[in-house]
Amino acid sequence: MTKRRGPRQQDIARMAGVSQTMVSLVLNGRAASAGVTEETQKRVRDIIEELGYVPNVAARSLRGGRNGILGVHTFEPVFPVVLGDYYHDFLVGIEEQAIRMGQDLLLFASTQSEDGTRSIYGRGTNRLVLADGSVMLGMRTNDEELTRLAGEGYPFVFIGKRDVAGVAFPYVTADYEGATAGAVQLLHDHGHRRLGYLGLIHRIVPLDLRLRGFEHGMASLGADGTTPWLLDPTRLTSEWVADRLAEGITAFLVESIDLVDPFVAAVAGLGLEVPSDLSVVLLDVAPKDSVANGWSRIGLPRREQGPAERHAASAAARWRDLRRPFRDRRM
């Protein structure tokens, strides 16, 4: 059985009475800048719609052309997500921005290996080039792959600050440092002078920024602070909390949602409750079913960070222009 050939650009050009180059300009959104009249553009668009022409985006990508697709890549599985999931609002923001920009989204999930990790180059080639540029998110990273990707000039933007030695790439992040310093100021304004900072022993960049904000906030106040405690959650016991209270700590800044439940259990073991008996500020996002929803906490603009996609699209436009063959350039 012979597969019927779909319409091609040369078919559109013949029916519209224009060159194939003119059709390409209309498809790529560059017709107006090339001086093509609106009447001609409309005639070409009408025939495109009549024929049901769909560009071969993979072929256009190989030729260095823009295809109107932006990728979403994570180094760990984050899809699908439920309404209360940490990544949900990020992804909503990404989708909303894609709609505003008239772009399609491509989720790169086939890069996942049997152990659950995802690799950009797992099949020997960079599959992200199917998209004009990509948005990266997730806690895990592969520094070697990010270094290689940046070296290739592929445009991407990370949601959340990521440090890779010797490599600079764009990212969008919340002001964790400023927000934590503001929490220190708030507690100080309410009369607290001895503050305890409770953090995780396993560190990532956003946690370090929170810790830095605490240290800067205490230093700016000239307050009598304490050495921050970085613990495994299993070490959070009632005895540990009792020792801190005996040292004069009157308020805690809790760095991560992972510390909330063990901290609450430890405080309850002393016959106390948060926040009625002990002042606490959570420096993280609390799920809707968390007891921490009744605490003071900083907010994370996840939905607002999702539109980082526009930065990837801007970089993609520059990258695609650089990759155009020299024979296509006009001197």
Sequence and secondary structure as in RCSB ss.txt:
>XXXX:A:sequence
MTKRRGPRQQDIARMAGVSQTMVSLVLNGRAASAGVTEETQKRVRDIIEELGYVPNVAARSLRGGRNGILGVHTF
EPVFPVVLGDYYHDFLVGIEEQAIRMGQDLLLFASTQSEDGTRSIYGRGTNRLVLADGSVMLGMRTNDEELTRLA
GEGYPFVFIGKRDVAGVAFPYVTADYEGATAGAVQLLHDHGHRRLGYLGLIHRIVPLDLRLRGFEHGMASLGADG
TTPWLLDPTRLTSEWVADRLAEGITAFLVESIDLVDPFVAAVAGLGLEVPSDLSVVLLDVAPKDSVANGWSRIGL
PRREQGPAERHAASAAARWRDLRRPFRDRRM
>XXXX:A:secstr
        HHHHHHHHTS HHHHHHHHTT TTTTT  HHHHHHHHHHHHHHT    HHHHHHTT   SEEEEEES
S   S  TTSTTHHHHHHHHHHHHHHT EEEE  TTB TTS B TTTTSS GGGGSSEEEEESS   HHHHHHHH
HTT  EEEES   BTTB   EE   HHHHHHHHHHHHHHTT  SEEEEEESS  HHHHHHHHHHHHHHHHHT   
   EEE GGG  HHHHHHHHHTT  EEEE  GGGHHHHHHHHHTTT  TTTTSEEEE S   TT GGGGSEE   
 HHHHGGGHHHHHHHHHHHHHHHS GGG   
